[in-house]
Amino acid sequence: MNDQILNNRPRPQNFLMKLTLGGTTIALASTIALSMAAASPVQQAAANDSYYFSFEHTLAPWQVAASAWASGFALRQASGDDACPVLSGDHYAALDFTPTSYSPAAWMDATFRGSGLDVVTVDWAAKDKGSCKLCQPIFYVGSEAPTSSSQFEANGSTLTAIWQAHHYPLPPNLVGPIRNRGTIHVAIGLQAPGGNVANATLTGGSDCVNIHVTPVTEGEPSGGLK
């Protein structure tokens, strides 16, 4: 199945995804509406639209970036594993990078069109795919592209050999709507562990990325321009 741009207009279908959160296997169930659309660098969002990426056929619109002290960073489509069994796929997004000094980060970033004031939530799965068991999943949502690992948040977990579910914003910390100038950046990535990992290539997998962008009206409680 192709990566989907989802909205609230087509006929919905049930979606069930089994992942692991905090060492406990859970089933994430939701009702989502699937509609086929071509990927573009900036995705058009309508009220209560969602975007779903399974990476079965393309990595678009995701682009790779990294902080200082990371070399050889790359984003590639990998096969042989999948966190979304109901989609009958076997692909995921693999993020590779090599630390050249202490604890750099690498991430994949996609751009979505905002309304000026939007509530954004992100769900995804992550897994160690090579020497990255101590890597921390990191995430960012804001109006500008991130350029430093200090702009990211982490939930305190590390990658494991099984797929784990992650969510933005971190509960119970509710984040107000994101003020933006018509563009919203969503980035998910990995922070390398400290210690002696320099010059070792680290690889983490991401899959089942589910993004909701909901415009809100001025006057509701809002966050600052991020």
Beta strands, then each sheet from edge to edge (+ up, - down):
strand 1: 4-6
strand 2: 12-21
strand 3: 24-35
strand 4: 42-43
strand 5: 49-53
strand 6: 63-66
strand 7: 70-79
strand 8: 91-99
strand 9: 105-113
strand 10: 117-130
strand 11: 136-142
strand 12: 153-154
strand 13: 164-168
strand 14: 178-179
strand 15: 183-191
strand 16: 202-215
sheet 1: 2+ 3- 1+ 5- 16+ 8- 7+
sheet 2: 2+ 3- 1+ 5- 16+ 10- 13+
sheet 3: 2+ 3- 1+ 5- 16+ 10- 14+
sheet 4: 4+ 9+ 6-
sheet 5: 4+ 9+ 15- 11+ 12-
end
